[in-house]
């Protein structure tokens, strides 16, 4: 049960899809309840024909969505003899799973990412979710297990009232066959003339305040003073774009900053391979739900032998192993970030070591195949 599922893009859809795909490979029969969206019909047919995954689409509107989740949940419980519900986000899916459990004695597991267990009143959706936070102890403690994507998230879930013995960490993963090192480079440099002869810093993220692209822009003048051949490629779209462009123009960095927009999936592997450093100094804003639960793009970059620099906040320390696959910095300190990037640029050996360590970690620990095999052990206990 998920609030997002392909062909929709984003963290929850990717998380849900990768777990479904791997569980099918392990022999599980999967039924997905997810909101309606454009182009979903052909994708759902493909899933049924290729994987045997049956998808039921519910209304995408608040209120009617939750009612339909519950009705379809009951229907699937009795028609297909469903033996476990996996809610890939606690609100509202965990609440629906709780109701099904009370009515049908159906065990359930809840996944928690981070932002959804923090109070926030900046949007109507967040205000509604915040009103339900007091229900967390009751809903989480009836679950068989709670899967957290980082140790930071685990600590937060326990602080919200969940029993420690129910809360397990399963880090986010990546598909090493989709993100991988390649020798076939320079394609992007031909398509983007401003990259010719340059070394590239990249961030792949939604353009929102807490992701830290603004801190990279503030660090750029000091970096360019030592390494004038640098271009910073900002990949993604979002409400903060105008502010980032304003910062770029104020600092006269138009020739050193490239706003790529939302890169197609097939182009992302190229960007990770063309780049020299992946940087995303995410920060946590107290009093909001703006927090990095893990940071899947760090692991995607590592899978391509790309070293990472991340903000020491939220769940990022689980995504970037300090002094192993990259380094962590104070996300509010542009001077520290500049010094770290300069040190990376000065040492090809350091960049190669972090990148190779990152790829090895992906292959050994952070492939979705390995992660879901461990999850399956918990599911088997719950049946």
N, C-alpha and C positions, 0 to 999 in steps of 0.2 A: 504494500500500500504506500503510494508516494504522491506528493504534491507536484512532482515534476518527473517527466519520463520522455525519452526521445520520441519524435524528432526535436523536441525542445532542447535547447542548449543550456549548459550551466552545471553547477556542482552537484545538486541533488539528482538531476536526470542522469548525469554520468555515473555517479555513485550507484544508483539503482540499477542502471543497465549493466554495468560491469559485474555486479553481484549476481544478477539474474543469469547472465550469459555463462558465468563460471559454474553456478549451481546446476544449470542444465547439463553442462559437461560432466558433472558428477552424478547425473542420473536422477535429479529431482524434477518433479512436475511442478511447473511454475504458472501461477495466475497473477496478473498484475492489475491493480485498480489504480487508475491515474486520470487526471483531467483531460477533457477533450482539447484538441488543438488542430490547426490547419495541417494538412498533409499526413495526419496520423493514420488514416485508413490504409493507405498503401504500405506504410511502415509496419502496422500491426499485422497485415497479411503476410509480409515478409517474415516477421517473427514466428508466426504460426507455421509457415511452410518450412522455414530453415531450422528453428529451434523447438517447435512445439509449444511456444509460450503463448498463452491465451491472454489477451488484453481486454479489459472492460473499461470503457471511457465514461467518466462522470462529468457532470456540469462543472465548469471552471468558476462559477459564481459562488461567493461566500454564502453560507446557509444551505442552499440547495446542494452544493458539493458535499458537505458533511452528511446530509441526509442520504444522498445516493451512495456515498462510501459505506454507510451502515447497512443499507438495503442490499447492495451488491455483496457486501461481506457475509450477510446472512445467507443469501442465495448460494454463494460459492461454498460456504461451510457445508450445506446440506446436499447440494447437487454434486460437488466434486469431492466431498469428504475431506475438506481442507483440514490439515492437522496442526498448522502453526501460522500465525500472522507475523510478518516482519514489517514494522512501521519504520520507513526510512527517514522519518522526521517526527518528532514527538507531537508537534501541533500542526494540524489537527489529528494526524493519523494515529498517534499514540492514544489519544482520547477515544477514538473509534475502536481501536483494538481493545482497550480497557472495557468498553461497553459490550463488545462481542464476547470477551472472556467471562464477564459476569453472567451473560445470558446463556452462553453455549459451553462454558468451561473450556474455552479455546486458549491455549497458551500463546503468548506473544513476546516478541523481542523488539526493543526500540533502539533506533540509532539516534545519537545526538552529535551535532556538529560544533556548535558553540553559541552563535548569535541568538538562537531560539530559546536559550535558558537565561537570557539577560533581559531585564526590564528596559523598555524603550517606548517613548511616546511621540516619536517624531513623525510617524505615519499612522493612519487609521488602522492598518493591518497590525502594526506593532502594538498599538494601544489595546486592540482586541486580545492579542496573544498575551500581553502583560497581565491582563485581568485573570487569565487562567493559570498563571505561575503558582499560586497557592495550592493547586491541585497536584503539583509534581510529586510530592511524597506518596500520595495515594496511588497515582497512576504508575509511577516508576517501581514502587515496591511490590506491586502485584505482577509486574512483568517478570518473565523468567530471567532475562538478562537485559542490561543496557549496554550497547556498544558505543564507545566514545572514540572519536577520531584522533584524539591527542590526550596526553596526561593533563594538560591544562583544562580541557573539557571535563575530564573525569573529576578533577578537584572541584570544579564548579557544580557538577551534578550532585556530588556528595554534599556540598555546602547547601544545596537546595533541598536536601532531606532524603536523598536516596541512600539505601543501605550499601555500605562499601562492598560487601560480598557479591552484590548483584552487578557491580559496575566493572566492565572490562574494557581495555583499550585495544582497538584494532585500527592501526594507522591507515590512512588513505593510501591507495596504490596507484599503479600506472601500468599500462600495457607496453612491455618492452619491445613488442613487435610493431607498435605504432610509433613510439618515440625511441629513436636509436641513432647512434653516430653514423655519419655517412661521409664519404670522401667526395661526393658529387656536390661541390659548392659553387658559389659565384652566380647562381641563377637569380637570386634576389638582388644582387648588386647590378645585374643587367636591367632588371625591372625598375629598380630605384636608383637612378644615377647618382644621387647624393651619397650613396654608400661606397662608391668606388674609391679604393685606396684608404678606406677608413677602418678603424676598429670600432666595434659595436657593443654598446650596453643595451640591454633590453629589459622591459617589464611587460609581462602579459597579465593583464588584470582589468577588471571593471574600473572605470575612471570615477572613483569615489574618494572622499576625503581621507579615509583611514589607510588606504593602500600605500601611500607614501611617495607617489610620483613627484609631488611638490618638493620633498626633501632631496630627491635626486637632482632636480632642477637647481635648487639652492647650492648643491655641492659642485655642479658642473664648472663654474668659473675657475675654482681651484684646481680641478682635474685638468681642464684645458690648458692651464698655465704650464703644467708639466707634460701633458700629452695632447697637443693640439689636433691630433688625428682622430679624435673621438666623435662619434655620433651616438645620440641616445634615441632609440626607437621605442616609442610608447604604443603598445598594441592593446586595443580595447576601446570601448565606448562607454559613456556615462555622463551623469549630470555635472561632474567636476571638470569636464573638458574645457569649457570657456575659461575657468579660473586657471587651468594649467597653461592654456595658450596666452593668457594675460601675463603670467609669470615669465613665460618664454620671451615674449616681446619686451617686457620691462628690462630683462637682463640681456637683451640683444643676442639671443641664442637661436634665432630662427634658422640659421644655417647648420646648427649642431643638433637640433631636435627634429625628429620625424614623427608626426602623428599618423600612424598607419591605419587606425580604425580597427574594426573587428576583422582579424585575419581568418580566412577560411581554414577549416580543420586540416586540409591537406597541405597548407602552407606553413603551419606552426612548426612542424619538424624541421623545415628549412630554416626558419628564424633561429631556432635553438642551435642549429649547426653552424649558421653563419656568425652568430654572436660570439663575443669573447668573454663576457661576464653577464650572468643573470642577477638583477638587483631588484629587490622589492622590500623596502624598509617599512613594512606594515606596523601600525601602532594601534594601541587599545585606547579608546576614548571612554573613560569612566562615566557612568551615568547614561550610556548608550549601549546599543547592541552591536556597535561597530568594532568587531574583533576578528582576527584571523584564527579560525578554528584549527587549521593545519597549514594550508597553502600548497595545493596540489601542483601548481605551476613550478614550484621549486623542484619537485620530484621529476616532473616532465623534463625540466632543463637538465637535471643530473643524469637522466636516462640517455641524454645526447652528449654525455661527457662535458657538460657545461658547468663550471663552478658557480656557486651561488653566494650572494650576500643578502641576508634577511634581517628584518627588525626583530630585536629580542623582546618579543611580546606575544601574548596569546599562545597558540599551539605551534608557532614557527620553530621553536627549538627541537620539536620532533621531526620536522620536515628538513631542516638544515642542521646537521650534526656539526657543532662548532669545532673548527680545526680538523675536521675529517672530510666533509663534503662541501664545505664552504665556511663562512664566518658570520657571526651575529654581531650587530651593532646597536647602539642606542638609536631608536628610530626617530628621535627628535633632534639628534645632533648631526647637523649637516657637515661639520668639520670632521668628525670621526668617520662619517661615511666617505667623505672625499679622501681622507688618508688611507682608508682600507681599499678603496677602488684603485688608488694610485699604486699601492703596494702590490695588488693583484696584477696591474698592468706592467709593473716593473719586473715581474717574475713569471716567465712562461712555465717554469718548473712547478711553481705553486699552483697555477691554474690547472695544469695537467694533472697534478696529484689529486686535487679536490674533485675534478671532473671524473677521473677514472675511479676514484673511491665511490663517487655517487652512482656511477653506472653499475659497479659491482654490488652496491647495496640494493639497487633496484632489482637486479637479477636474483639476488639471494633472499631478500626479505620483503621487498615492496612491490612485487608483481601481484596483480589481482588474483592470479591463479593460486599463489601461495597464501595470500590473505584469506580468500574465500574457503580454502581447504580448512583453515583453522576455525573460521566461522561455522563451517558445516559440522564440526565436532560439537559445538554448542547446540546447534539446531537438533542434532541427533539425540542429545540428552533431554531436550525439551519435549520431544514427541511422546 
